[in-house]
């Protein structure tokens, strides 16, 4: 029992000594943020709003009243056939998420120029499990949205307002 405790303590000490740290919410250096240009019912906008609510930053509807404006230029999801059989049955899809945005002040000053975020996932497909594969595709798109939101949040954390 004593040896197990020592091993656990030694392991924890090694982790703290190597610089390991759990991921935490990014610290944003502004108080108000507006999200503009997102299509209605956008999963990215919904996810960003959820993440922003976990910070002290206040979301405002009017971009003119915000210190920082995240402007969505393009949000696009698609799937293309990567492989098919000789009779035309799909065997593999490529799912893609494209999200272009910029970050600016309410006055229009660019804080982060246009960012083109591209994510993709490949998915095997068989006709016999089509319903399950649709759910898998939804899960993969959800994972891509989460990745995109995390990247945008890190980019927002790097924003420094002009003096």
N, C-alpha and C positions, 0 to 999 in steps of 0.2 A: 504494500500500500504506500509506504513511504517513497519507494522508488518511482512509483507512478506519479506521485505529486512532484517529485524532483524533475521527472521527464517533462511534465506539463509546464512547470515553471521555466525550465530551460528552453522549451519550445517557444513560450511567450516572450521570454527575454530575447531570443534570437530574432523573432519577428519585429519587435520594437527597435532593435538595434539595426535592422536592415533598412529602415525607413518605411516599412509597410504601414499603410493607413487605409482604413475603410473609406470608400467614396462617400462624400458628403455633398449637401446641396451647395451649388455655387453661390458666392456672395456677389450681389449686384450693387454697383456703385451709383445707382440712381433711385429715385423714389416713385416715379410714374412711368408707365409704359402703355403704348397703344399698339394694337395689332390691326393692320389694314391689309386689304387686297386678298384676303382669304375667301375661297368660295363658300357658299352656305353649307352648313353641316360638315365642314372640313374636320377630319379626324386630327390633323396636325394642329389646327387652331384650338380644338378642344383639349388636346394634350398639353399644349403650351399654356393655356389658361390654368389647367390643373397644376402644372409645375410652378407657375408664377404665384399662385395662391399659397404655395408653401413657403414663399419668401415674404419679406416685409414690403415688397414693391406693390404699388396699387395699380390695377389695370383701369384705364380710362377709355371711354368710347371715342371721345373727340381727340384726334391726333394733334390738334392745335394746342391742347392743354397738357400734352405729355412731354416729358423731358426727352424720352427716347421713343422712336417709332420703328417697329419691325414691320416692314412692308413686303408682303408676299408678292412676287412677280409671276410665279408659275408653280402650280402644284399639280402633278400629273402621275397617275398610276396606269401601268399597262402590263400586258403579258404577251410574250411572243413564243412561238414554237421553236424549240432548239433541236429536237430530234423527233422523227416520225418513222413509222414503218413503211414498207413498200406499198401498202394499200392505203396509206394516208392517215392511219391512226396516230394520234399524238402520243409520244412516249416521254417527252420532257418539255417543261415550260421554263421560261425565264421570266420571273416577276420583277418589275422595276418600279422604283419610286424616284421621281424627279421633283426637286424642290429648289426653286431659285428665290432668293430674298436679298434684301439689303437692310441695313440699320442706319437710321438717320435721326437728326434732331427734328423738332417740330418746324423749325425754320428751313429745313431742307439740307442742312449741312451733313454730308456723308460721314458717318462714324465707322462703318464697315462697308466697303464697296460690294457690288453684286457678288453673291456667293452662289455657286451652282453645286448643289448637293445631289449626288447620284448614288443610289443604293440598289442592289439587285440580289436576288436569291434564285437558285435553280431548284426545280421541283420535279421529281419523277411523277409520271401519270399513267394510270391504267383505267380503261373504260369500266371495268367491273367495280372499281372503288371510287367512282366519280363523286358521290356525295361526300365521302370522307376527304377526298382530295380538295374539294371546295372549302371545307373547313380548315384543312392544312394551309391552303392559300390565304385564307383570312388570317390565320395565325401568323403566317410569314409576313403578310402586310402589316399586321399589328407590331411585330418585332422590328420591322423597318421603320415604322412610325416612331417607336420608342427610341431607336438609334438616332433618328433625325432630330427628335426633340432634345435628346441629351447633347447632341452636337450644337444645336442652336443655343441651348442654355449655357454651354461652355463659352460660346462666342459672345453671348450677352454679358457674361461675367468678365470678359476681357475688355469690354467697352469702357473707355475713359472719356468723360464729358469734357468739352473744351472749357478752359478757364474763363 
